[in-house]
Amino acid sequence: MTGTEGTTDQATIADARRSWTEILFTRKMLACIFLGFSSGMPLFVLVSLVPAWLRDNDVDLATIGLFALVGLPYTWKFLWSPMMDRFKLPFLGRRRGWALLTQVLLVISIGLLGHFNPATSLQAIVWLVFAVALFSASQDIVIDAYRRELLADDELGTGTSFWINAYRLSGLVPGSLALILADHLPWSTVFWITAAFMLIGIVTTLLVKEVSDDELAPHTLREAVIEPFVEFFSRDGITAGLAILAFLFLYKLGDNMATALATPFYLDMGYSKTEIGSVAKFAGLWAVLAGATIGGAVMLKLSINKALWLFGFVQLLTIVPYIWLSQAGHSLVGLFVVVSGEYLAVGLGTVALTAFMARETSKAFTATQFALFSSLIAVPRTVANATTGFIVESVGWTQFFVICALLAIPGMLMLFKVAPWSAEEERAEDESPDDEAVIEEEEASP
């Protein structure tokens, strides 16, 4: 972290660290699991279930590809996040109220999809899919804010790990269960069954305790829009703020580029679709879940700064085997090992980076600042998807992966500025007696 407002020295911080059992076995972690599932499920409806449904109804591939554009709310969600920081609905509190509203709207919008015929109502489906993306991105805003306000700094790594794993596992509902059901049931029933899994998030939202502080929350819409940026850049100065934003853009740039064209790369290397589906995809799934789990476990004892350094080096090093794979030819063992290593690093890096983003948000503007950060780290994915094809066509796969490895270095160098290895990580706002009282109170309730 750049600069620090706290006065606690390193020895005091080390002494204050709790045991892993005190962090792990709490209702907070259960909340992270169930809310992570609720957050991820609508996204996988859009990327897995909707394309399969459209194709099953003979919609052409070009049209299905254009449906990706309705996912723009995930990239622009910071535009309306100030409203969710500023306004408090008349039920359940600032975070839980918005969460419940978005979850109920997701149940309705996902369920209604199956009642339209893609052959005759494609325009209506476009608007309904856009609504699912809008409500899903809005749910992400409020759940990200809730998770940050719920977890103490030493819980961020573990809580983020649980949340990420549940987020990814939720994809099995629309990406596997729903497709199996579609062979036996009408699509209208399949979509309502899928939508019903949002009840997991609704029940969790009703049971957990509200953690937003009305005293810290902005009291005008102008405050909600302007103050998050003023607070962020005044905290440690404009230079430090810009450095953090640059770091968020660069930290996973090489990693994102290396995996952007994974399937075309496997096909070009001579692997069959069956081999890709059974070896590469399985390797990626287990490895990213393992990476997030290991990352959360390691961060029980490791600070966020140190995790960014260690996991960042793993990210960089696991790109290098792709250079070998591009020259090795057909090797199923090599494919499994290389893909497993890369996605293990993806899981590790995601846990550390998400915990870092959470730490850098002010509790007064959690929704807006976290939405801005998460939108920013989505930009490299977009850049990667848009440019990598041109690079591969120009230089070939081997040189492409060399470039990816080199592009991972600037993000590591930014760590000297934004997250020095031995820097203190406590922020003054997180050390206040009021916050400690809130944390102790949260431990006793879901």
Beta strands, then each sheet from edge to edge (+ up, - down):
end
